[in-house]
Every structure is written in structure tokens, then in C-alpha cells.
Amino acid sequence: MSLRIGVDAWNLPHDRRGLGRYVREVLRVWAARPEPQMHVVLLIPEWPWPWVRRSYQRACGYDLPIAMRGAAERVCSVVWYPWNGASWIARPPMVATLHDASVFAEAPPRPDAQREQRPFLAAARHARRIITDSTFSKSELVRYLGVHPDRVEVVGLGVGEAFYQAAPPQAADRPYVLFVGEPEARKGLDVLFQAVTLLPPHAARLEVIVAGARGAYPLPNAPPSMCVRNLGWVSDEELARLYAGSVALVYPSRYEGFGLPVLEAMAAGAPVIATDIPSLRETAGSAAIFVPPGDPASIAAAIMRLLSHPDLAADLRARGRRHAAPFTWRRTAEGVLTVLRAAAAAPSGSLA
């Protein structure tokens, strides 16, 4: 039976976060599948004038057909919403990826929380299946959205080849710890800054490098004596080099659905210091140093352990590479495809 997948592609040309990487990597794997019974079409809100078509095709890297959303019923047997919910409702069966429940769980709620919650709530009402990244996120979505657990499928994320091909670590002009992602409050960059101020004088040269911040959130205030370098968005190749050359990736998030930078850092051979929260335990396994959330003293102590014990750092680099190896985008894409097939084949109107 032919499977015609419509992909809600509205944010494809613009999203440089891990969310955008997720969509592009899944499309890359699907485009390489020699399967005549599977067809993928990008659904966009604008009429596909040539320049619009080119922008979407450049964004995913493949010459996939493009159609307007209104054509979904005619050209699709299932529609996949990969951008954290459904901003519009399709007539064919719907599947939505919800990466975490942070827009419901954050306290105090962010000012635009209600607006950000709407696509999640729409997905809960209309999607036959919901995909999420971890068992922890599944439990949170069931809790906040009230959906039946049988409607939520866990499909873990993957790591791109660029991270496994990172150059071996070299002595940097100045040793640094790396923070990757947006500096929104729940990510805990402020805790990392506090931790660095607690380091002893002989470690005072340590630099903090921030990668992946698009400017949507301001960086926390850092003491004038601290060296902080904000690189903004960087390519995967540059990010892999940053991981490989770091003392550690420090991931001090207070709330997380999966924590993709943790796996990327491990694949690139970086030691990882992460907060001891359920999702990061699930993602990192036993290949990281875990610290209590919101505890700068514990982060400082972990950094000093890595600086003082090269054998520990080498062990974490090796364990991290082994742990990250099974997490491939091919496995992710196949998992998403399995859920889409099941949704397309389910009886009409079936919401568990």
C-alpha cells in the first residue's frame, strides 16, 4: 500500500535549532530510501512560486515536491507535524512530534506560554499519534495534555556524522567549557557562570564558550573577570570541533525533554557534565558526570575533577563515544516512519 506523507514544512528554511536539524535529518534519510511505495511532499502555507520552492528545497537539501496545505487531503495519506504541535488542522490522519512539555512545566510560566501551548493542545485534540523523544517526555505529555499513553510513541533523536568525524582535541589557546543552546532560563547558563566564579585561582583562565544562541534570549550577566565568548549559530562541523576541543560540555538544564547536545558532545569525544534530571539520565546513561540541578558548587567541582584527572577525562571521552554510537538519524527516521504507517492504517477517527 502506498504511503503518501505530507510534512508540515512551514519553518524548514528558518529553524537552525536542534528542532530544525531533526526535521532535515529525517527528510535526508527518507529521500535516500529506494522505496517506490513511499512519497514525501512538503506542505507550505504560501503558493509555491519558484523562489519559495527553491528556499524550501535548499533548506532540506533534496528536490522534494511541494504543495499548499489545502492540497493535503488530495495528495497525502498522513500528515506529519514535526514543529512541536499543530498550527493548522489537516483532513488526513495527523501525527505530531512534541519534543517536551516545557511550555506547560515551567514555573513561573513564560509570558507567551499560552500562545506556545496552543499547537500542543491542538495536537492532543486532533493527532492520531504523538511522537516524543524520551520516556520522560512521554510521561510529561500524558500528564499535561491528558492524552492516553497508547497515543504517544517514543522515538529517540540521532547524531550526525559530522560529530563522529570531529578532529581529535588539540591544546586550545585557553582551556574552555562549552554551553550549547539557547540561554533561556531553564537551560541554566546562569548556574554555569556562577560555577566558574567558584573555581580556584589556578583555573581562572578557563573560558566559557556559548554556541547556538540566536539572540532570542539575552545571556545572563557574567562577572567582568570572566571570559565569555558567544559565537551564536555555528555549522555542525564547527560545533563538532568545539565539542572535541573542550574541557567539557556543561549542560546545566533544569528541565529537558532529551538533551541532544549531550549526545553530540559524546560522539565528538567531549566529556559531559549534566544535571541529574530524568531526561538527561535517560539520554546520557552512565557516560556523564551528573550534578544536582541549580548547584554551581557541584559543577565547579566536576570541572576541577576533569582538569585535575586526565585519565577521568579520557575515560569519559571513550565511554561517551560508545554510548552515542547507536543513536543514528536513520534509526530516528525509521521510527518516525513506523508511527506514520500505523496512523495511516488506523481506523478513521481512532484516538485512544
N, C-alpha and C positions, 0 to 999 in steps of 0.2 A: 504494500500500500504506500502510495506516495505521501511524503510529509513535506508540506509547504510552510516554512517557518517565516513569519513576519517578525522583524526585530525593530522595536521602538528605538529609532536612531537619532532622536532629536538632539542629544548632547554629544554625539560622536565627534564632531570636529573640534569641540571646545574643551572637553574634560581631560585634563592631564593628571588627575589624581589616580590613586590605585583603582578606583571605580572604572575610570576610562580604560586603564590597562586591562582590567578584567574583560571588558566587552571586546576590545580589539584582539586580545589573545584568543578568546573563544571563537571569534569570527575567522581568525587566521587558521585555526585548526579545522574548522568546518570547511573553509574554502579549499583546503588541501585534500579533503576526503573524496576519493573516487567513487561516489555513490550516486548513481543517476536518479534514485528514488527520493533524494533529499534536495530541496531547493530553498534557498535563503534569499529574502528580499528585505531591503532596508525601508522602513516606513518613516516618512518625514512629514512635518506639518506644512511645508511650503510646496508650491508647484515646482517640479524638478527642472528648472531652467538649466542650461548647460553648466553655468558657473556653480550653481548649487550642487548639481550632480557631481562635479569634479571635487568639490570640497568634501563631500561625504565619502567618495571613493578614495581620496587621498588619506582621509582620516583612518580608514580601516586597512588601507593598503591593497585592496583587492577590488576587482571590477564586478561588484555585486549589483544586481538590478535594484532600482529604486522605484518606489511607488508612494503616492499620497496615502495618508492614514485612511481616508474614506474608501480606498480600494481594498482594505484589509479583508472584508467579507468575501470579495471576489477572488483574491489571489492567495489567501492564506488558510491553512487548516488549523493553525495555532499561532498565537502572538505572544512573544516574549518581551517583557518589560524589565530591562536589566538595571534601571537607574533608581533603585530604592523606591519602588512603588509605581502606581499607575496614575499618570496625569490626564489620561483620557481613556475611554472605555471602548474596546473593540467588540464586534459581534462574534467573531470566532472564539474558541476557548482561550483563556488568558492564563499565562504563567508569569509571576513577578519575582524578581530577586530582591530581597530585603536583607542587607548585609548585617544590620544590627538594629537594636531598639533604642539607640542613644537619644533620639528625639523625644522619647517618652520617659526615659530613665533619669535624665539629667536634672539635678536639683541644685540651685533653683533653675527652672526652665529658661532656655534662651528666649530672647524677645520674640523671635519669629517661629517659635516652636509649633504653634497651631498651623501655620502655613506649611511647615515641613512635615507635619503629621498627616496632612490630607492625602497624599499619594499612598501612604501606608494603609490608611483606613479604606481607601478605595480598593486597594489590592485585597484587603481582608474581606471586603464585600463581594468582589467580582471574580477573583482569580480562582481557577480550579486547583492550582498548586502554587505553593510559595517555596522558593529556594532560598536557603541561607547558608552561611559559611561555616558554622560550628554548632556543636550540640548546645553550647551555652546560649548562642543567639536564638536557636530554636526555642529553648525554654522561655527566653525573654519575650519573644514574639507571641508565643502561646499565651503568656501571662498578660501582656499589654493589649493585644488585639482580640483576645478571646476566641481564636481560631482553634479548630480541632487539631491535635498533634499529627494526625494522619495526613493533613493537607500540607505539612511543612517537611521538606526534604533537605538534608544536609549535604552540600557539595562543597568540599574544601577548595581553596584557591591554589594557584600554582606559582612557579618561579620560572622566569625566562632564562634562556641560555646565556644571555649576556652576564648574568650574575655568577654562573659557574665558570665562566671564562675570564673572570677578573684577574688582573696581574697580581702576582704574589706581593705581599706587603713590603714596602720599602720604608726606610727611615725618613719620616717627614721632617721638614724644617722645624716644625714644632709639633709635639705629640697632641693628638686631639681625640675627643669623643664626639660621636655623631648622633644627631637627632634628626629623624626623617618624618616629615608630615606637616600638616597644618598646626600652628601653635594655638589651637583653640583650647579653652580652659581644661577640658577633660584629658588632654594629652599630656599634661604635667610638665611642660618645659620649664615652668617657674620652679618646680621642685629640683630639676636638674641644675638650674642656675644656683639655687641655694646650696646644693651638694658641692658644687665646685668651689664655693667660698669656704667650705669646711676642710678642704684639702690642706695638708701641711705645707710649709713654705717651699720645700724642695720639689713639690709637684705644682707649684704656682704657675709654671709656664704652660700648663695644659690649656688648650684652646677648645671652645665649643663651636662646632660647625653645624649649622641648620640647613637642611636641604629639603626641597619640596614645598616650601611655603609660597603661596601665590599672592600674598598680600591681603587676603580676605580677613585675616586676623592679625592684630598687632603682636609683636614679640613682647614678652614680659620685660619689665625693667631689669637690667643687669648692672651690677656694681661697675663703676668706671675702671676698676683694676682688672676686670675680667675681659678676656679676649673672646669676642663672639663674632663669627663670620656667617652672615645669612646669604646663602647662594641662590635662593629662590628655586625655580624649577631647573632641573638638570636632566640630561639624557640618561637612559639606562646604563650606557657604557660609562659615563662619568660617575653615576651613582655607584656602580659596581666598584670602581676604583676607590671611591671614598670609603665604602664599606671595608674593602680589603686593607686599606692603609690605616684604619682607625685603631685606637686602643680598644674601643668597644662601641657597638651601637647601644645607646641607653634609651630604653623605651619605657618611660615612667607613667604610662597612661593609667588613669583612674577607672576608665570604662572603655571596653573594646569588644568588637564582635569577632575579630580574628587576629589582626596584627600582622599584615603581610610584610612590612619591613623586617620583622623578626626573621622570617624565613629567607628573605632576600639576603640579609646580612649573613646568615648561616651559610647559604650557598656560596657567597663570596669569600667565606673564610674569616668572618669577623666574630670575636666573642660578643655575646649578648648579655646585657643586664636588663631585666624586665621586671615589672611589678607582678606580685604574686596575686593575680586575679584569675578566675576560672578560665576565661577565654585564652589568655596567654599561656597558662599551664597546658591547655589543650593543644595549642599551636606549637609551643616550644619543647614540649616533652621534658626530658631531663638534660637538655643540651644548653641550658642558660643558667645564669646566676639570678635567682629571684630575690626581690626585696619587697618589704611591705609598701603598699600604696601611700604616697604622701610623706615618705620618710627620707629626707635628704641625707641624714647621717648614714643610713644604710647604703645609699647609692655611693656616697663618698668612700665608705669602707670597701665596697665592691670594686670601685675604680682603683683604689690603692692595692687591693689584692692582685689585680691584673698587672699593675705597674711593677709590683714587687716580686711577682712569681711568674716568670716567663713560661715555666712548664705548665702552669694552670691555663694561661692564655693559649698555649699551643694545643692543650687537650681540648679546650672548648672549641677552638677552630676546627679540629678534626671531628669532634662529635657533632658539631653543627652541620658540617657538610654531609655527614652520613644521614643525619636526621632529615635534612631538607630534600635529599635525593628523590624520595617517592612523590613529592609534591610537584607534579608537572601540569602545564596548561592543557596537555592532551587529556589527562585524567579529568580535569575540570570540565573541559568541553564535552567529553563523553558523558559525564554525569548530568550536565545540563540537558543534553540531548535525550537521555533516558527519561528525564522528567517531562520533557516536552512531548515525547511519544506517548507517555502514559496519559497526559492531559488530553491530547488529541483523540485518544481512543476511548476515554471515559464516556459514560452515558451523558447525554445532554442535560445540563443543569445540575450535575452532581457536584455538590460542595459538602465535604464531610463535616 
